[in-house]
Amino acid sequence: MNKLKQFITKYNKLLMEVLYVSIVILACSLISMCSLFYKTPDEIKTALSYKYNFYLLAESFIYGAILISASSFAFYYLHPGEETTPAKMKVKNIIIYGILMFLGLCAYIVIAQILYVHLNFGKGSTFFFSTAITLIYVYLMFKLYYFDRVDSKKIIWELIRFGLVGVIAALFDFSTVSLMRFGILKNLTNSTAVTLIAVTCGFIAGVIVNYICSVFMVYKEGVNNSKTIKGVVLFVGLSAVGLLIGIGLEALFFDLLKLPYPAVFIIRTLIVLIWNYITRKLFIFKADKKIVEKQ
């Protein structure tokens, strides 16, 4: 019992933050289930070999825009985990935050399509989980930009920045792969060749974006070797290994097991992200042992 009290006392601030954030996210997720009160046609269309529900697309856009805005206002006025209200943001951060919220809205729409069309979730559960997942992202971005965690050297915020950069790079990767696979190379019959070419082109687009963002945004603590010739070669080389891992995973899950491509892309991206973070941290953005900071 004493240990429990000690734990609560020590982590009271964190526990209250989790509680407030959970209440906001749960409330918004339940509100999103209002979609159950009316019916829309179950009209499935296809674009670039992707199946999607047209009416769900419109609904998720409206719900996503409203709930992302509402949760942002709630986080601002509650400022969970912080003793003061957020400071006024710089114009640059406002623009970046706006872009990230738009990406969050796009993610909300895509998640809803995957859950409803490809995983056969019910309409209510589709909106509930789409809202919950997206608003966790919204809160993390809120903390990054409203409370200036962008330059924090703590490992938790480094991981969050890395994940954010990974998502941005993945969007470029996904767009390039989709364009190649379902557009430019759609008439090519050799599925292995299509996978090899499409994933390679996506890799090139993604690694350029990832390198620029990693150098200037992600890693703030330790020795940065990324701008040296050796660092650039290491970055590209380690990313190339990640590419080979991605090609193997895509060939296995998409070409052989015939899983839906969005699901394959998510699995591939998560595994390669873990590889990229660990190898870059070990070989390029090395932690400076002389710097001791409370994490």
KOLGU-943165 format. One record per atom (N, C-alpha, C): residue number from 0; x, y, z; residue in one letter. Coordinates in steps of 0.02 Angstrom, whole numbers, plus 50000, padded with zeros to 5 digits. Atoms other than C-alpha are relative to their C-alpha. Layout:
BEGIN
seq,east,north,up,type
NUM,X,Y,Z,a
...
//
This chain:
BEGIN
seq,east,north,up,type
0,50042,49940,50000,m
0,50000,50000,50000,m
0,50043,50063,50000,m
1,49954,49943,49997,n
1,50144,50118,50044,n
1,50033,50011,49932,n
2,49968,49994,50066,k
2,50226,50079,49878,k
2,49953,50032,49949,k
3,50050,49970,50045,l
3,50065,50123,49787,l
3,49995,50075,50012,l
4,50003,49929,49984,k
4,50056,50290,49878,k
4,50061,50037,49975,k
5,49938,49969,50024,q
5,50238,50326,49838,q
5,49999,50008,49924,q
6,50005,49997,50073,f
6,50206,50285,49655,f
6,49954,50056,49978,f
7,50048,49948,50018,i
7,50054,50399,49647,i
7,50028,50070,50014,i
8,49969,49936,49982,t
8,50148,50540,49735,t
8,50053,50020,49949,t
9,49944,49986,50046,k
9,50298,50525,49620,k
9,49976,50017,49930,k
10,50023,49992,50069,y
10,50199,50513,49459,y
10,49932,50034,49996,y
11,50066,49968,49998,n
11,50047,50617,49508,n
11,49988,50044,49939,n
12,50007,49954,50056,k
12,50078,50747,49373,k
12,49988,49962,49935,k
13,50008,50040,50061,l
13,50097,50615,49237,l
13,49933,49965,49999,l
14,50064,50035,49995,l
14,49945,50518,49298,l
14,49941,50047,49984,l
15,50052,49951,50013,m
15,49838,50676,49295,m
15,49999,50019,49926,m
16,49997,49985,50072,e
16,49899,50715,49120,e
16,49968,49945,49959,e
17,50029,50058,50036,v
17,49855,50540,49059,v
17,49924,50000,50009,v
18,50072,50000,49986,l
18,49684,50555,49144,l
18,49964,50052,49958,l
19,50032,49946,50038,y
19,49640,50723,49065,y
19,49999,49985,49925,y
20,49996,50015,50072,v
20,49700,50671,48893,v
20,49954,49943,49982,v
21,50043,50058,50013,s
21,49608,50505,48904,s
21,49926,50021,49999,s
22,50069,49977,49998,i
22,49446,50594,48951,i
22,49981,50037,49936,i
23,50013,49962,50062,v
23,49459,50713,48803,v
23,49994,49953,49940,v
24,50000,50046,50057,i
24,49500,50573,48681,i
24,49939,49954,50002,i
25,50059,50044,49994,l
25,49364,50458,48749,l
25,49936,50037,49983,l
26,50060,49960,50014,a
26,49234,50597,48742,a
26,49992,50011,49925,a
27,50003,49987,50072,c
27,49277,50640,48562,c
27,49986,49935,49961,c
28,50012,50064,50034,s
28,49280,50455,48513,s
28,49927,49979,50006,s
29,50070,50017,49991,l
29,49107,50429,48586,l
29,49955,50046,49958,l
30,50039,49953,50041,i
30,49042,50586,48498,i
30,50002,49977,49927,i
31,49994,50022,50070,s
31,49107,50515,48333,s
31,49951,49943,49984,s
32,50046,50055,50011,m
32,48990,50367,48357,m
32,49929,50023,49986,m
33,50066,49973,50021,c
33,48843,50483,48323,c
33,49984,49981,49928,c
34,50011,50022,50069,s
34,48867,50421,48145,s
34,49952,49941,49997,s
35,50045,50058,49999,l
35,48765,50269,48199,l
35,49927,50020,49995,l
36,50070,49978,49998,f
36,48607,50376,48209,f
36,49971,50013,49931,f
37,50026,49991,50068,y
37,48592,50393,48021,y
37,50037,49952,49953,y
38,49972,50047,50047,k
38,48624,50279,47874,k
38,50020,50034,49935,k
39,49977,49976,50065,t
39,48721,50313,47716,t
39,50009,49940,49954,t
40,49990,50056,50047,p
40,48733,50207,47558,p
40,50070,49969,50007,p
41,49936,50036,49995,d
41,48869,50074,47566,d
41,50031,49994,49930,d
42,49976,49997,50070,e
42,48944,50128,47400,e
42,50076,49994,49998,e
43,49928,50013,50006,i
43,49116,50053,47365,i
43,50023,50018,49930,i
44,49970,49982,50064,k
44,49221,50131,47228,k
44,50073,49979,49999,k
45,49930,50020,50007,t
45,49395,50096,47161,t
45,50039,50056,49965,t
46,49955,49951,50030,a
46,49537,50217,47123,a
46,50071,49975,50008,a
47,49931,50026,49999,l
47,49714,50160,47077,l
47,50003,49933,50037,l
48,50005,50067,49970,s
48,49663,49983,47130,s
48,49983,50000,50074,s
49,50019,49996,49930,y
49,49612,50045,47303,y
49,49924,50004,50006,y
50,50072,49997,49987,k
50,49435,50011,47364,k
50,49987,50049,50057,k
51,50018,49952,49948,y
51,49353,50149,47464,y
51,49925,50013,49999,y
52,50070,49983,49994,n
52,49182,50199,47527,n
52,49992,50075,49992,n
53,50005,49929,50017,f
53,49134,50366,47451,f
53,49967,50041,50056,f
54,50037,49963,49949,y
54,49008,50418,47585,y
54,50039,50001,50066,y
55,49958,50001,49940,l
55,49124,50364,47726,l
55,50057,50051,49993,l
56,49947,49951,50013,l
56,49257,50474,47645,l
56,49976,50070,50020,l
57,50027,49935,49984,a
57,49145,50626,47661,a
57,49986,50007,50075,a
58,50015,49998,49928,e
58,49088,50582,47837,e
58,50063,50007,50042,e
59,49938,49999,49961,s
59,49264,50551,47902,s
59,50035,50068,49993,s
60,49970,49933,50009,f
60,49322,50717,47828,f
60,49966,50050,50048,f
61,50037,49953,49957,i
61,49184,50812,47922,i
61,50014,49986,50074,i
62,49988,50018,49930,y
62,49202,50716,48086,y
62,50072,50014,50020,y
63,49930,49990,49985,g
63,49391,50723,48078,g
63,50017,50073,50010,g
64,49987,49928,49994,a
64,49397,50911,48049,a
64,49972,50028,50065,a
65,50033,49973,49940,i
65,49274,50947,48190,i
65,50035,49975,50064,i
66,49972,50029,49939,l
66,49351,50828,48318,l
66,50073,50018,50011,l
67,49931,49979,49993,i
67,49531,50874,48283,i
67,50003,50072,50026,i
68,50003,49930,49977,s
68,49487,51059,48305,s
68,49977,50004,50072,s
69,50027,49999,49932,a
69,49384,51026,48462,a
69,50051,49975,50051,a
70,49950,50028,49953,s
70,49519,50919,48543,s
70,50058,50047,50009,s
71,49945,49952,49995,s
71,49653,51049,48504,s
71,49982,50056,50048,s
72,50023,49948,49953,f
72,49550,51183,48594,f
72,49998,49973,50072,f
73,50004,50030,49933,a
73,49521,51064,48740,a
73,50070,49993,50031,a
74,49931,50008,49975,f
74,49707,51025,48755,f
74,50030,50068,50018,f
75,49972,49933,49987,y
75,49747,51211,48746,y
75,49976,50027,50067,y
76,50028,49971,49938,y
76,49630,51261,48889,y
76,50013,49957,50061,y
77,49986,50043,49943,l
77,49663,51108,48997,l
77,50075,49996,50013,l
78,49927,50008,49999,h
78,49851,51105,48958,h
78,50023,49948,50051,h
79,49984,50053,49953,p
79,49868,50936,49045,p
79,50076,49989,50006,p
80,49930,50012,49988,g
80,50036,50902,49125,g
80,50043,50062,50004,g
81,49963,49936,49998,e
81,50085,51086,49120,e
81,49966,50047,50049,e
82,50027,49955,49949,e
82,50064,51217,49255,e
82,49974,50066,49971,e
83,50022,49937,50031,t
83,50040,51364,49137,t
83,49970,49986,49931,t
84,50027,50006,50067,t
84,49944,51392,48977,t
84,50056,50005,49949,t
85,49947,49998,50050,p
85,50043,51371,48816,p
85,50021,50072,49981,p
86,49975,49936,50023,a
86,50153,51516,48763,a
86,49979,50012,49928,a
87,50018,49983,50068,k
87,50116,51607,48602,k
87,50052,49969,49952,k
88,49955,50034,50046,m
88,50189,51505,48459,m
88,50029,50048,49948,m
89,49970,49964,50055,k
89,50307,51572,48328,k
89,49960,49987,49936,k
90,50038,50007,50063,v
90,50232,51598,48155,v
90,50020,49935,49964,v
91,49976,50060,50033,k
91,50342,51458,48087,k
91,49968,49938,50030,k
92,50029,50057,49966,n
92,50277,51336,48218,n
92,49925,49994,49988,n
93,50072,50000,50015,i
93,50097,51388,48185,i
93,49987,49968,49932,i
94,50008,50028,50067,i
94,50117,51347,48001,i
94,50013,49925,50000,i
95,49983,50071,49998,i
95,50201,51181,48037,i
95,49945,49961,50036,i
96,50053,50033,49962,y
96,50068,51137,48166,y
96,49937,49992,49957,y
97,50058,50003,50045,g
97,49931,51178,48040,g
97,50007,49945,49948,g
98,49987,50053,50049,i
98,50012,51064,47911,i
98,49994,49931,50032,i
99,50004,50065,49965,l
99,50028,50924,48039,l
99,49928,49982,50017,l
100,50070,50014,49987,m
100,49845,50941,48085,m
100,49964,49978,49936,m
101,50029,50021,50064,f
101,49799,50927,47901,f
101,50021,49928,49985,f
102,49977,50069,50009,l
102,49906,50769,47891,l
102,49962,49953,50047,l
103,50039,50040,49952,g
103,49814,50707,48046,g
103,49930,49987,49973,g
104,50066,50009,50031,l
104,49648,50735,47956,l
104,50003,49948,49944,l
105,49991,50050,50054,c
105,49712,50637,47806,c
105,50008,49930,50029,c
106,49991,50064,49966,a
106,49767,50498,47924,a
106,49933,49973,50026,a
107,50065,50019,49974,y
107,49594,50497,48003,y
107,49957,49968,49945,y
108,50039,50024,50057,i
108,49513,50473,47833,i
108,50025,49931,49977,i
109,49970,50063,50022,v
109,49634,50334,47783,v
109,49987,49944,50050,v
110,50012,50051,49949,i
110,49618,50241,47949,i
110,49927,49977,49998,i
111,50071,50018,50004,a
111,49428,50246,47934,a
111,49986,49954,49940,a
112,50009,50042,50059,q
112,49436,50173,47758,q
112,50029,49930,50011,q
113,49969,50065,49988,i
113,49555,50034,47811,i
113,49958,49958,50047,i
114,50040,50036,49951,l
114,49449,49986,47962,l
114,49934,49976,49971,l
115,50068,50015,50024,y
115,49281,49992,47873,y
115,50000,49956,49937,y
116,50002,50034,50065,v
116,49320,49933,47696,v
116,50042,49936,50000,v
117,49953,50057,50005,h
117,49469,49816,47719,h
117,49998,49953,50060,h
118,50001,50043,49941,l
118,49451,49752,47898,l
118,49929,49985,50025,l
119,50071,50015,49986,n
119,49259,49750,47901,n
119,49977,50019,50071,n
120,50025,49973,49936,f
120,49237,49850,48062,f
120,49930,50029,49989,f
121,50064,49966,50004,g
121,49063,49915,48100,g
121,50011,50075,49995,g
122,49994,49928,50009,k
122,49028,50098,48067,k
122,50018,50035,50066,k
123,49987,49968,49935,g
123,49025,50147,48252,g
123,50071,49988,50024,g
124,49932,50016,49978,s
124,49187,50056,48296,s
124,50052,50030,49954,s
125,49954,49969,50047,t
125,49269,50125,48139,t
125,50014,50072,50021,t
126,49991,49930,49980,f
126,49240,50305,48194,f
126,50031,50005,50069,f
127,49973,49998,49932,f
127,49280,50267,48376,f
127,50076,49991,49999,f
128,49928,50015,50000,f
128,49452,50191,48342,f
128,50039,50049,49956,f
129,49967,49951,50042,s
129,49493,50312,48201,s
129,50012,50065,50039,s
130,49995,49939,49960,t
130,49459,50458,48319,t
130,50053,49992,50055,t
131,49953,50012,49945,a
131,49557,50382,48465,a
131,50072,50001,49975,a
132,49932,50004,50027,i
132,49711,50343,48359,i
132,50024,50069,49977,i
133,49981,49934,50027,t
133,49712,50513,48273,t
133,50011,50051,50055,t
134,49994,49949,49947,l
134,49687,50614,48432,l
134,50061,49988,50045,l
135,49937,50011,49966,i
135,49835,50530,48516,i
135,50056,50036,49963,i
136,49952,49964,50043,y
136,49938,50596,48370,y
136,49992,50076,50009,y
137,50013,49928,49992,v
137,49855,50768,48388,v
137,50030,50025,50065,v
138,49974,49978,49935,y
138,49901,50777,48572,y
138,50077,50003,50001,y
139,49927,50001,50002,l
139,50083,50730,48542,l
139,50026,50060,49959,l
140,49979,49942,50040,m
140,50097,50864,48406,m
140,49987,50065,50038,m
141,50016,49942,49958,f
141,50014,50988,48524,f
141,50056,50012,50051,f
142,49946,49994,49951,k
142,50146,50954,48656,k
142,50066,50021,49967,k
143,49938,49984,50036,l
143,50286,50965,48528,l
143,50004,50074,49984,l
144,49997,49931,50027,y
144,50239,51136,48460,y
144,49974,50053,50047,y
145,50025,49950,49953,y
145,50138,51224,48595,y
145,50045,50007,50061,y
146,49956,49997,49941,f
146,50260,51180,48734,f
146,50073,49991,49981,f
147,49931,49996,50024,d
147,50417,51188,48628,d
147,50042,49938,50016,d
148,49961,50062,49991,r
148,50468,51005,48640,r
148,50039,49983,49936,r
149,49967,50013,50063,v
149,50537,51018,48463,v
149,50076,49996,50010,v
150,49927,49999,49989,d
150,50712,51055,48530,d
150,50021,49962,50063,d
151,49983,50038,49939,s
151,50703,50944,48684,s
151,50048,49944,49984,s
152,49951,50053,50009,k
152,50849,50824,48704,k
152,49979,49935,50034,k
153,50022,50061,49967,k
153,50749,50698,48804,k
153,49982,49947,49949,k
154,50008,50056,50047,i
154,50739,50527,48723,i
154,49928,49990,49978,i
155,50071,50010,50017,i
155,50548,50519,48730,i
155,49979,50046,49943,i
156,50019,49953,50052,w
156,50531,50676,48625,w
156,50040,49989,49936,w
157,49962,50020,50059,e
157,50669,50619,48509,e
157,49964,49944,49962,e
158,50037,50055,50030,l
158,50570,50459,48478,l
158,49937,50025,49965,l
159,50061,49972,50030,i
159,50411,50559,48446,i
159,50017,50038,49936,i
160,49979,49963,50061,r
160,50502,50674,48323,r
160,50020,49951,49945,r
161,49980,50050,50049,f
161,50577,50521,48239,f
161,49939,49968,49968,f
162,50061,50029,50026,g
162,50405,50443,48223,g
162,49964,50047,49953,g
163,50032,49950,50043,l
163,50335,50604,48151,l
163,50035,50005,49932,l
164,49962,49997,50063,v
164,50475,50616,48023,v
164,49990,49936,49960,v
165,50012,50063,50035,g
165,50449,50433,47983,g
165,49933,49999,49964,g
166,50067,49996,50031,v
166,50265,50465,47948,v
166,50002,50044,49938,v
167,49995,49954,50057,i
167,50305,50613,47835,i
167,50037,49968,49942,i
168,49961,50034,50052,a
168,50438,50515,47740,a
168,49959,49942,49970,a
169,50041,50056,50023,a
169,50318,50367,47730,a
169,49946,50024,49951,a
170,50050,49973,50046,l
170,50187,50478,47646,l
170,50030,50010,49931,l
171,49966,49992,50064,f
171,50312,50524,47511,f
171,50015,49931,49969,f
172,49986,50068,50022,d
172,50363,50341,47499,d
172,49937,49967,49972,d
173,50063,50031,50019,f
173,50183,50279,47491,f
173,49972,50029,49935,f
174,50026,49967,50060,s
174,50132,50408,47361,s
174,50040,49979,49938,s
175,49957,50019,50057,t
175,50281,50365,47250,t
175,49989,49927,49980,t
176,50011,50071,50014,v
176,50257,50176,47267,v
176,49933,49989,49966,v
177,50068,50007,50028,s
177,50070,50191,47230,s
177,49998,50024,49928,s
178,49999,49973,50067,l
178,50102,50300,47078,l
178,50035,49952,49952,l
179,49963,50046,50043,m
179,50230,50177,47010,m
179,49962,49934,49991,m
180,50032,50066,50002,r
180,50136,50016,47055,r
180,49934,50001,49963,r
181,50067,50000,50028,f
181,49960,50066,47005,f
181,49990,50050,49943,f
182,50004,49952,50055,g
182,49997,50201,46877,g
182,50049,49986,49945,g
183,49949,50005,50052,i
183,50159,50202,46779,i
183,50014,49927,49981,i
184,49981,50070,50014,l
184,50194,50014,46795,l
184,49940,49952,50000,l
185,50059,50043,49993,k
185,50015,49949,46796,k
185,49994,49947,49945,k
186,50004,50048,50055,n
186,50036,49861,46628,n
186,50057,49949,49999,n
187,49944,50047,49995,l
187,50195,49770,46680,l
187,49976,49937,50035,l
188,50028,50063,49974,t
188,50152,49586,46709,t
188,50043,49966,50053,t
189,49955,50032,49952,n
189,50304,49536,46811,n
189,49993,50034,50068,n
190,50014,49969,49935,s
190,50247,49568,46991,s
190,50063,50013,50040,s
191,49937,49990,49963,t
191,50423,49548,47061,t
191,50036,50062,49976,t
192,49967,49940,50028,a
192,50492,49680,46943,a
192,49963,50063,50021,a
193,50041,49943,49979,v
193,50348,49797,46986,v
193,50017,50018,50072,v
194,49985,49988,49929,t
194,50382,49776,47172,t
194,50070,50031,50007,t
195,49931,49976,49995,l
195,50570,49803,47149,l
195,50006,50073,49979,l
196,49995,49932,50026,i
196,50551,49961,47044,i
196,49961,50049,50043,i
197,50043,49955,49962,a
197,50407,50037,47142,a
197,50029,50015,50069,a
198,49973,49990,49933,v
198,50485,50009,47314,v
198,50066,50039,49998,v
199,49937,49964,50007,t
199,50654,50073,47254,t
199,49987,50075,49990,t
200,50017,49929,50012,c
200,50577,50235,47189,c
200,49972,50032,50063,c
201,50027,49975,49937,g
201,50480,50255,47350,g
201,50055,50011,50051,g
202,49943,49994,49955,f
202,50640,50226,47447,f
202,50040,50064,49987,f
203,49961,49941,50018,i
203,50732,50364,47353,i
203,49965,50064,50024,i
204,50039,49941,49979,a
204,50593,50490,47385,a
204,49999,50005,50077,a
205,50004,50000,49928,g
205,50576,50439,47567,g
205,50065,50015,50035,g
206,49936,49991,49967,v
206,50761,50437,47609,v
206,50024,50072,49995,v
207,49981,49930,50007,i
207,50788,50613,47543,i
207,49964,50043,50053,i
208,50040,49964,49950,v
208,50647,50682,47651,v
208,50023,49982,50070,v
209,49979,50023,49934,n
209,50704,50576,47799,n
209,50067,50028,50020,n
210,49933,49973,49984,y
210,50884,50635,47788,y
210,49996,50073,50021,y
211,50005,49928,49986,i
211,50839,50820,47784,i
211,49967,50011,50068,i
212,50036,49991,49937,c
212,50714,50804,47928,c
212,50040,49973,50059,c
213,49961,50030,49945,s
213,50828,50692,48033,s
213,50056,50046,50022,s
214,49943,49957,49985,v
214,50975,50812,48021,v
214,49977,50063,50037,v
215,50020,49935,49973,f
215,50877,50970,48063,f
215,49945,49997,50053,f
216,50057,50001,49955,m
216,50734,50908,48171,m
216,50003,49947,50054,m
217,50008,50056,49954,v
217,50752,50738,48255,v
217,50052,49998,50055,v
218,49948,50014,49951,y
218,50919,50716,48340,y
218,50031,50065,50026,y
219,49975,49938,49969,k
219,50964,50857,48461,k
219,50056,49988,50049,k
220,49951,50016,49948,e
220,51077,50767,48584,e
220,50053,49953,49973,e
221,49947,50046,50019,g
221,51246,50687,48556,g
221,50042,50026,49943,g
222,49954,49983,50054,v
222,51376,50686,48416,v
222,49966,49988,49934,v
223,50034,50004,50064,n
223,51303,50722,48244,n
223,50052,49993,49944,n
224,49953,50013,50055,n
224,51405,50642,48104,n
224,49965,50000,49932,n
225,50040,50008,50060,s
225,51267,50656,47974,s
225,50023,50045,49942,s
226,49981,49953,50053,k
226,51342,50804,47879,k
226,50069,49986,49971,k
227,49936,50021,50029,t
227,51510,50719,47848,t
227,49987,49951,49943,t
228,50007,50047,50055,i
228,51541,50613,47694,i
228,49986,49929,50027,i
229,50010,50065,49969,k
229,51553,50459,47804,k
229,49929,49993,50026,k
230,50068,50001,49973,g
230,51389,50506,47888,g
230,49947,49991,49946,g
231,50048,50005,50055,v
231,51297,50528,47723,v
231,50000,49929,49971,v
232,49993,50068,50027,v
232,51365,50362,47657,v
232,49966,49949,50047,v
233,50031,50045,49951,l
233,51313,50275,47819,l
233,49924,50006,49999,l
234,50072,49988,50000,f
234,51140,50355,47813,f
234,49968,49965,49941,f
235,50028,50031,50060,v
235,51110,50298,47634,v
235,50008,49924,50003,v
236,49987,50072,49997,g
236,51189,50127,47665,g
236,49951,49964,50047,g
237,50047,50030,49952,l
237,51085,50089,47820,l
237,49929,50004,49975,l
238,50067,49993,50029,s
238,50930,50154,47731,s
238,49990,49948,49944,s
239,50003,50049,50054,a
239,50971,50038,47585,a
239,49985,49930,50029,a
240,50015,50064,49967,v
240,50972,49889,47704,v
240,49926,49999,50020,v
241,50071,49994,49984,g
241,50803,49951,47765,g
241,49957,49989,49939,g
242,50036,50010,50064,l
242,50748,49955,47583,l
242,49994,49926,49984,l
243,50000,50072,50015,l
243,50797,49772,47559,l
243,49951,49964,50047,l
244,50048,50029,49952,i
244,50700,49727,47716,i
244,49929,50014,49977,i
245,50067,49980,50023,g
245,50551,49824,47648,g
245,49978,49961,49938,g
246,50016,50038,50061,i
246,50560,49738,47478,i
246,49981,49929,50017,i
247,50014,50069,49980,g
247,50566,49567,47560,g
247,49932,49994,50034,g
248,50064,50002,49965,l
248,50419,49606,47674,l
248,49941,50011,49952,l
249,50054,49986,50047,e
249,50315,49678,47531,e
249,49988,49941,49953,e
250,50007,50058,50043,a
250,50350,49529,47419,a
250,49965,49943,50036,a
251,50031,50053,49961,l
251,50300,49411,47559,l
251,49926,50013,50013,l
252,50068,49986,49978,f
252,50142,49497,47621,f
252,49952,50019,49943,f
253,50044,49977,50054,f
253,50076,49574,47459,f
253,49999,49951,49942,f
254,49997,50044,50059,d
254,50137,49462,47317,d
254,49981,49928,50015,d
255,50012,50071,49984,l
255,50129,49294,47406,l
255,49937,49990,50042,l
256,50057,50010,49954,l
256,50002,49312,47548,l
256,49938,50040,49979,l
257,50056,49962,50028,k
257,49892,49437,47452,k
257,49962,50041,50052,k
258,50032,49957,49951,l
258,49859,49549,47602,l
258,49984,50068,49967,l
259,50014,49933,50027,p
259,49780,49722,47569,p
259,50062,50044,50004,p
260,49937,49962,50003,y
260,49916,49842,47516,y
260,50008,50051,50057,y
261,49991,49954,49943,p
261,49880,49976,47650,p
261,50026,49965,50063,p
262,49977,50037,49941,a
262,49902,49843,47785,a
262,50072,49979,49992,a
263,49930,50020,50014,v
263,50062,49780,47703,v
263,50047,50059,50010,v
264,49958,49941,49995,f
264,50130,49956,47694,f
264,50011,50020,50072,f
265,49994,49983,49929,i
265,50095,49988,47878,i
265,50049,49953,50035,i
266,49955,50049,49969,i
266,50183,49826,47932,i
266,50072,50013,49978,i
267,49933,49988,50027,r
267,50331,49860,47818,r
267,50031,50063,50030,r
268,49975,49936,49976,t
268,50347,50040,47874,t
268,50021,49996,50074,t
269,49985,50005,49929,l
269,50343,49999,48061,l
269,50065,49963,50012,l
270,49939,50040,49991,i
270,50478,49866,48048,i
270,50062,50038,49976,i
271,49943,49962,50027,v
271,50591,49975,47940,v
271,50015,50061,50043,v
272,49990,49943,49956,l
272,50564,50124,48056,l
272,50042,49981,50062,l
273,49962,50024,49942,i
273,50628,50023,48204,i
273,50073,49989,49981,i
274,49932,50011,50024,w
274,50780,49969,48103,w
274,50037,50067,49990,w
275,49968,49935,50014,n
275,50816,50148,48048,n
275,50019,50037,50064,n
276,49986,49962,49939,y
276,50804,50224,48222,y
276,50060,49970,50037,y
277,49947,50032,49961,i
277,50916,50097,48307,i
277,50068,50007,49966,i
278,49936,49997,50035,t
278,51051,50095,48172,t
278,50027,50072,49995,t
279,49978,49930,50004,r
279,51056,50285,48152,r
279,50025,50025,50067,r
280,49980,49980,49933,k
280,51066,50309,48339,k
280,50068,49970,50019,k
281,49937,50034,49984,l
281,51210,50184,48351,l
281,50059,50025,49960,l
282,49943,49987,50045,f
282,51314,50237,48201,f
282,50006,50072,49975,f
283,49997,49933,50029,i
283,51269,50415,48148,i
283,49990,50054,50053,i
284,50016,49950,49949,f
284,51187,50517,48287,f
284,50016,49970,50068,f
285,49978,50035,49939,k
285,51288,50444,48430,k
285,49988,50043,50061,k
286,50009,49964,49937,a
286,51246,50491,48608,a
286,50068,50020,50028,a
287,49939,49975,49970,d
287,51379,50598,48690,d
287,50002,49978,50073,d
288,49996,50027,49932,k
288,51433,50506,48848,k
288,50017,50053,50051,k
289,49982,49947,49953,k
289,51495,50669,48924,k
289,49940,50040,50023,k
290,50061,49962,49983,i
290,51319,50740,48924,i
290,49955,49956,50043,i
291,50044,50037,49955,v
291,51218,50681,49071,v
291,49938,50041,50012,v
292,50063,49962,49992,e
292,51038,50731,49069,e
292,49947,49954,50027,e
293,50055,50040,49972,k
293,50890,50671,49169,k
293,49949,49989,49946,k
294,50049,50016,50051,q
294,50776,50581,49049,q
294,49931,49996,50031,q
//
